[in-house]
């Protein structure tokens, strides 16, 4: 493991590196579909949306502007939250997750929660269930949960801004894999992650108190209708067309 990989996103330097991830594939096939699911769930300026694992707050801010909702960002990293607070975004407030709990947020405070690329940092089923349980605590009954994750079934494919795992490898739940992400300076950041195949999401969500679980693998042709037009026209997206790498899962708190 290289020093760059070992550092991952920890500490101030790691937080700054994460903030400079290009994320082109995510902005084509991921985040627009998360926002679409939230809008379809009628999340608007009357509602509270929590971004669990908000990082530097970029996606949370976009959701606040797009949906008009009161957005609250939470994260386990003080450095990420410091970057988010300093960015002057449209996010209403930020909270640190300590001991698995979002500090300062009461039970049932959220109408919806989105969780983008958090599963990859979780090494065990118990850790995944713990995050899902905290999301369930934050949600009111029948509140909407939207989960975005990479699909390890697409291991080894070179996408516009990422590669998940190694070519030819098959990854089971919790298996270690390396994700490569393109940074704005043209270099690639390697990060040790964990595989959570799409098929394991629904049963774990149901164990954590969710129902009405639906999964969707967004495709490029769909994305051309809802993603940023300049981004959509910026490249042919050949790999993304051949093997869409992301999965969006929605569920309702029981």
C-alpha positions as CSV (number, residue, x, y, z in Angstrom):
1,X,0.0,0.0,0.0
2,X,1.4,3.4,-1.0
3,X,1.7,6.3,1.4
4,X,-0.9,8.1,-0.7
5,X,-3.3,5.2,-0.3
6,X,-2.5,4.8,3.4
7,X,-3.4,8.4,4.1
8,X,-6.8,8.0,2.4
9,X,-9.1,10.8,3.5
10,X,-7.9,11.1,7.1
11,X,-6.8,14.4,8.6
12,X,-6.7,17.8,7.1
13,X,-4.7,16.7,4.0
14,X,-7.1,13.8,3.3
15,X,-10.1,16.1,3.6
16,X,-8.6,18.6,1.1
17,X,-7.8,15.7,-1.3
18,X,-11.4,14.5,-1.0
19,X,-12.7,18.0,-1.8
20,X,-10.7,18.0,-5.0
21,X,-12.1,14.7,-6.4
22,X,-13.5,15.3,-9.9
23,X,-16.4,12.9,-9.5
24,X,-17.6,13.2,-13.1
25,X,-19.2,9.8,-13.2
26,X,-21.0,10.5,-9.9
27,X,-22.4,13.8,-11.3
28,X,-23.6,12.0,-14.3
29,X,-25.0,8.7,-13.0
30,X,-25.2,9.2,-9.2
31,X,-26.1,12.5,-7.6
32,X,-28.8,13.6,-10.2
33,X,-30.6,10.3,-9.5
34,X,-30.4,10.8,-5.8
35,X,-31.9,14.3,-6.2
36,X,-34.6,12.9,-8.5
37,X,-35.5,10.3,-5.9
38,X,-35.8,12.9,-3.2
39,X,-37.9,15.1,-5.5
40,X,-40.2,12.2,-6.3
41,X,-40.6,11.7,-2.6
42,X,-41.8,15.3,-2.5
43,X,-38.9,16.7,-0.5
44,X,-39.0,20.4,-0.8
45,X,-38.8,23.7,1.2
46,X,-41.2,22.2,3.8
47,X,-38.8,19.4,4.8
48,X,-35.6,18.6,6.5
49,X,-33.0,16.6,4.6
50,X,-30.0,15.1,6.3
51,X,-26.8,14.3,4.3
52,X,-25.2,11.4,6.3
53,X,-21.5,11.4,5.4
54,X,-21.6,14.9,3.9
55,X,-17.8,15.3,3.5
56,X,-17.0,18.9,2.4
57,X,-20.6,19.7,1.8
58,X,-20.7,20.0,-2.0
59,X,-23.5,17.5,-2.6
60,X,-25.5,18.8,0.4
61,X,-25.3,22.3,-0.9
62,X,-26.4,21.3,-4.3
63,X,-29.4,19.5,-2.8
64,X,-30.3,22.6,-0.7
65,X,-30.3,24.8,-3.8
66,X,-32.1,22.3,-6.0
67,X,-34.8,21.1,-3.6
68,X,-35.2,24.1,-1.3
69,X,-35.1,21.8,1.7
70,X,-33.4,22.6,5.0
71,X,-30.3,20.5,4.6
72,X,-28.2,19.3,7.6
73,X,-24.8,17.7,7.0
74,X,-23.4,15.1,9.3
75,X,-20.0,13.4,9.1
76,X,-17.5,11.5,11.3
77,X,-14.6,13.7,10.2
78,X,-14.1,17.1,12.0
79,X,-11.7,18.1,9.1
80,X,-14.4,17.4,6.5
81,X,-16.9,19.5,8.5
82,X,-14.4,22.3,8.9
83,X,-14.1,22.5,5.1
84,X,-17.9,22.4,4.7
85,X,-18.5,25.2,7.2
86,X,-15.8,27.3,5.6
87,X,-17.3,26.9,2.1
88,X,-20.3,29.2,2.8
89,X,-22.8,26.8,1.2
90,X,-26.6,26.8,1.4
91,X,-26.5,24.0,4.1
92,X,-28.3,25.0,7.2
93,X,-26.0,23.3,9.8
94,X,-23.4,20.6,10.3
95,X,-23.0,18.0,13.1
96,X,-20.3,15.6,14.0
97,X,-21.0,11.9,14.2
98,X,-19.5,10.5,17.4
99,X,-19.9,7.0,18.7
100,X,-22.2,6.2,15.8
101,X,-24.6,9.0,16.7
102,X,-25.1,12.4,15.0
103,X,-24.6,14.8,17.9
104,X,-27.3,17.3,18.6
105,X,-30.0,15.8,16.4
106,X,-33.0,14.3,18.0
107,X,-34.9,11.1,17.0
108,X,-37.2,11.6,14.0
109,X,-35.9,15.0,13.1
110,X,-35.6,14.3,9.3
111,X,-38.1,13.9,6.6
112,X,-35.4,12.3,4.4
113,X,-31.8,11.2,4.6
114,X,-29.3,10.8,1.7
115,X,-26.1,8.8,2.1
116,X,-23.6,8.9,-0.7
117,X,-20.6,6.5,-0.9
118,X,-20.5,5.9,2.8
119,X,-20.8,2.1,2.6
120,X,-17.4,1.7,0.9
121,X,-15.7,2.9,4.1
122,X,-17.5,0.3,6.3
123,X,-15.6,-3.0,6.9
124,X,-18.2,-5.2,8.5
125,X,-21.9,-6.0,8.3
126,X,-22.2,-4.7,11.9
127,X,-20.8,-1.3,10.8
128,X,-23.3,-1.1,7.9
129,X,-26.2,-2.0,10.2
130,X,-25.0,0.6,12.7
131,X,-25.1,3.4,10.1
132,X,-28.5,2.2,8.8
133,X,-29.8,2.2,12.4
134,X,-28.6,5.8,13.0
135,X,-30.3,6.8,9.7
136,X,-33.5,5.1,10.9
137,X,-33.2,7.0,14.2
138,X,-33.0,10.3,12.5
139,X,-35.9,9.7,10.2
140,X,-39.6,10.2,11.1
141,X,-41.9,7.2,10.4
142,X,-42.3,6.7,6.6
143,X,-39.3,9.0,6.0
144,X,-37.3,8.5,2.8
145,X,-33.8,7.1,2.7
146,X,-31.8,7.4,-0.5
147,X,-28.5,5.5,-0.7
148,X,-25.9,5.8,-3.4
149,X,-23.1,3.3,-3.8
150,X,-20.6,1.8,-6.3
151,X,-21.4,-1.7,-7.5
152,X,-18.3,-4.0,-7.0
153,X,-19.7,-6.2,-9.8
154,X,-18.1,-3.5,-12.1
155,X,-14.6,-4.2,-10.8
156,X,-11.7,-3.1,-12.9
157,X,-13.6,-1.0,-15.4
158,X,-11.9,2.4,-16.2
159,X,-14.6,5.0,-15.9
160,X,-14.3,8.7,-16.5
161,X,-13.3,9.5,-12.9
162,X,-13.0,6.3,-11.0
163,X,-12.1,2.6,-11.0
164,X,-13.5,0.2,-8.4
165,X,-11.3,-2.8,-7.6
166,X,-9.1,-4.8,-10.0
167,X,-10.0,-6.4,-13.4
168,X,-11.3,-10.0,-13.1
169,X,-11.7,-9.9,-9.4
170,X,-15.0,-10.9,-7.7
171,X,-15.7,-9.2,-4.4
172,X,-18.0,-10.4,-1.6
173,X,-19.5,-8.4,1.2
174,X,-16.9,-6.5,3.2
175,X,-14.0,-7.6,1.0
176,X,-11.2,-5.1,0.7
177,X,-10.7,-3.4,-2.6
178,X,-9.0,-0.3,-3.9
179,X,-10.9,2.6,-5.5
180,X,-9.0,5.0,-7.7
181,X,-10.5,8.5,-8.0
182,X,-9.5,11.3,-10.4
183,X,-8.5,14.6,-8.8
184,X,-8.7,18.1,-10.3
185,X,-4.9,18.2,-10.8
186,X,-5.1,15.2,-13.1
187,X,-3.6,12.7,-10.6
188,X,-5.4,9.7,-9.2
189,X,-6.0,9.1,-5.5
190,X,-6.1,5.5,-4.3
191,X,-8.2,4.6,-1.3
192,X,-8.7,1.3,0.5
193,X,-12.4,0.6,0.5
194,X,-14.8,-2.3,1.1
195,X,-17.2,-4.1,-1.3
196,X,-20.9,-4.2,-0.6
197,X,-22.6,-5.8,-3.5
198,X,-26.0,-4.3,-4.4
199,X,-27.8,-7.5,-3.5
200,X,-26.9,-7.2,0.1
201,X,-28.4,-3.7,0.6
202,X,-32.1,-4.6,0.8
203,X,-31.9,-7.4,3.5
204,X,-29.6,-5.2,5.6
205,X,-32.0,-2.2,5.3
206,X,-35.0,-4.4,6.2
207,X,-33.1,-5.6,9.3
208,X,-32.5,-2.0,10.3
209,X,-36.2,-1.1,10.1
210,X,-36.8,-0.1,6.5
211,X,-39.3,-1.3,3.9
212,X,-40.4,-0.6,0.4
213,X,-36.8,-1.1,-0.8
214,X,-36.2,-0.3,-4.5
215,X,-32.9,-0.4,-6.4
216,X,-31.9,1.2,-9.7
217,X,-28.8,1.2,-11.8
218,X,-28.8,4.6,-13.6
219,X,-27.9,4.5,-17.3
220,X,-26.3,7.1,-19.5
221,X,-29.3,7.6,-21.7
222,X,-31.4,8.4,-18.6
223,X,-28.7,10.7,-17.3
224,X,-28.7,12.8,-20.5
225,X,-32.2,14.0,-19.5
226,X,-31.4,15.1,-15.9
227,X,-27.7,15.6,-15.5
228,X,-25.9,18.9,-16.2
229,X,-25.9,19.3,-20.0
230,X,-22.3,20.5,-20.3
231,X,-21.1,17.5,-18.3
232,X,-23.3,15.1,-20.4
233,X,-21.8,16.5,-23.6
234,X,-18.2,16.6,-22.3
235,X,-17.3,13.0,-23.3
236,X,-18.8,9.8,-24.8
237,X,-19.1,7.9,-21.5
238,X,-18.3,4.6,-23.3
239,X,-17.5,2.7,-20.1
240,X,-20.4,4.1,-18.2
241,X,-22.7,3.0,-21.1
242,X,-21.3,-0.5,-21.2
243,X,-21.3,-1.2,-17.4
244,X,-23.2,1.4,-15.3
245,X,-21.1,1.4,-12.1
246,X,-23.5,3.0,-9.5
247,X,-26.7,1.8,-7.7
248,X,-29.3,4.0,-6.1
249,X,-31.4,2.3,-3.4
250,X,-34.5,3.9,-1.9
251,X,-36.3,2.8,1.2
252,X,-38.9,4.0,3.7
253,X,-38.6,4.0,7.5
254,X,-41.1,1.6,9.1
